[in-house]
Amino acid sequence: MKIYARVAVLIAMYLFNLNLARAQSVPMETPKSTDQTLKVSRNKIDSLDKKLIALLGERERVVKEIGIYKAKNNIAPLQADRFKQVLEKSIEAGRKEGLSETFITELMNAIHKESLRIEEEIKKQ
């Protein structure tokens, strides 16, 4: 009788381990409410990204106006003191939004680089 009990236990353990292995290979399903929450949040990000790009476009149109003025008045595109002011204001505003100084500095450097490219293009015309 003992042998049958041992065999039964071994079979039960084998079946249990088989189910565990199969359960681990099947991807977990995300609850529908989580899917919907994620979809809504992603839609918000898409909308905000669109607005962010539109604002950057508007900013660069103003840069073009400045570039035209600088070209007509023989002013160099790079104004280091002005950029320093812009950067300091941006870092402070970023802090209030919980954004790191490093991120804001990198962002503003990228924006400034594009602005200088636009101004240089205008200067060449």
C-alpha positions as CSV (number, residue, x, y, z in Angstrom):
1,M,0.0,0.0,0.0
2,K,2.9,2.3,0.7
3,I,4.1,2.0,-2.8
4,Y,0.8,3.1,-4.3
5,A,0.7,6.1,-2.0
6,R,4.2,7.1,-3.1
7,V,3.3,6.6,-6.8
8,A,0.2,8.7,-6.3
9,V,2.2,11.5,-4.6
10,L,4.8,11.4,-7.4
11,I,2.1,11.6,-10.1
12,A,0.4,14.4,-8.3
13,M,3.7,16.3,-8.0
14,Y,4.4,15.7,-11.7
15,L,1.0,17.0,-12.7
16,F,1.4,20.0,-10.4
17,N,4.8,20.9,-11.9
18,L,3.5,20.4,-15.4
19,N,0.7,22.9,-14.7
20,L,3.2,25.4,-13.2
21,A,5.4,25.2,-16.3
22,R,2.5,25.7,-18.6
23,A,1.1,28.6,-16.5
24,Q,4.5,30.3,-16.7
25,S,4.7,30.0,-20.5
26,V,1.3,31.5,-21.1
27,P,1.4,35.4,-21.0
28,M,-0.6,37.0,-18.3
29,E,-3.7,38.7,-19.5
30,T,-4.0,42.4,-18.7
31,P,-7.4,43.2,-17.1
32,K,-9.7,45.2,-19.4
33,S,-9.8,48.1,-17.0
34,T,-6.0,48.4,-17.1
35,D,-6.0,48.3,-20.9
36,Q,-8.6,51.1,-21.0
37,T,-6.6,53.2,-18.4
38,L,-3.5,52.7,-20.4
39,K,-5.2,53.6,-23.7
40,V,-6.7,56.8,-22.2
41,S,-3.3,57.8,-20.7
42,R,-1.5,57.1,-24.1
43,N,-4.1,59.2,-25.9
44,K,-3.4,62.1,-23.5
45,I,0.3,61.8,-24.1
46,D,-0.3,61.8,-27.9
47,S,-2.4,64.9,-27.6
48,L,0.1,66.6,-25.4
49,D,2.9,65.7,-27.8
50,K,1.0,67.2,-30.7
51,K,0.5,70.4,-28.7
52,L,4.2,70.4,-27.7
53,I,5.3,70.2,-31.4
54,A,2.8,72.9,-32.3
55,L,4.3,75.2,-29.6
56,L,7.8,74.4,-30.8
57,G,6.8,75.3,-34.3
58,E,5.3,78.6,-33.1
59,R,8.5,79.3,-31.2
60,E,10.6,78.7,-34.2
61,R,8.4,81.0,-36.3
62,V,9.2,83.8,-33.8
63,V,12.9,82.8,-34.1
64,K,12.6,83.4,-37.9
65,E,11.3,86.9,-37.2
66,I,14.2,87.5,-34.9
67,G,16.6,86.0,-37.5
68,I,15.3,88.4,-40.1
69,Y,15.8,91.4,-37.7
70,K,19.3,90.2,-36.8
71,A,20.3,89.7,-40.4
72,K,19.0,93.2,-41.4
73,N,20.8,94.8,-38.4
74,N,24.0,92.8,-38.7
75,I,23.6,91.1,-35.3
76,A,25.2,87.7,-34.8
77,P,22.7,84.8,-34.3
78,L,24.4,83.6,-31.1
79,Q,23.7,85.8,-28.2
80,A,25.3,83.9,-25.3
81,D,24.0,86.2,-22.5
82,R,20.4,86.0,-23.8
83,F,20.6,82.2,-24.0
84,K,21.9,82.0,-20.5
85,Q,18.9,84.0,-19.3
86,V,16.5,81.8,-21.2
87,L,18.2,78.7,-19.8
88,E,18.0,80.0,-16.2
89,K,14.3,80.9,-16.5
90,S,13.6,77.5,-18.1
91,I,15.4,75.6,-15.3
92,E,13.4,77.4,-12.7
93,A,10.1,76.8,-14.5
94,G,11.1,73.1,-14.9
95,R,11.8,72.8,-11.2
96,K,8.3,73.9,-10.5
97,E,7.0,71.1,-12.7
98,G,9.2,68.5,-11.1
99,L,11.7,68.3,-14.0
100,S,15.4,67.9,-13.5
101,E,17.9,70.6,-14.3
102,T,19.7,68.2,-16.6
103,F,16.6,67.4,-18.6
104,I,15.7,71.1,-19.0
105,T,19.3,72.0,-20.0
106,E,19.4,69.3,-22.6
107,L,16.0,70.3,-23.9
108,M,16.8,73.9,-24.2
109,N,20.2,73.2,-25.8
110,A,18.4,71.2,-28.5
111,I,15.8,74.0,-29.0
112,H,18.6,76.6,-29.1
113,K,20.6,74.6,-31.6
114,E,17.6,74.5,-33.9
115,S,17.0,78.2,-33.4
116,L,20.6,79.0,-34.3
117,R,20.3,76.7,-37.4
118,I,17.3,78.7,-38.5
119,E,18.9,82.1,-37.9
120,E,22.1,81.0,-39.8
121,E,19.9,79.9,-42.7
122,I,18.3,83.3,-42.8
123,K,21.6,85.1,-42.5
124,K,22.9,83.2,-45.6
125,Q,19.9,84.4,-47.8
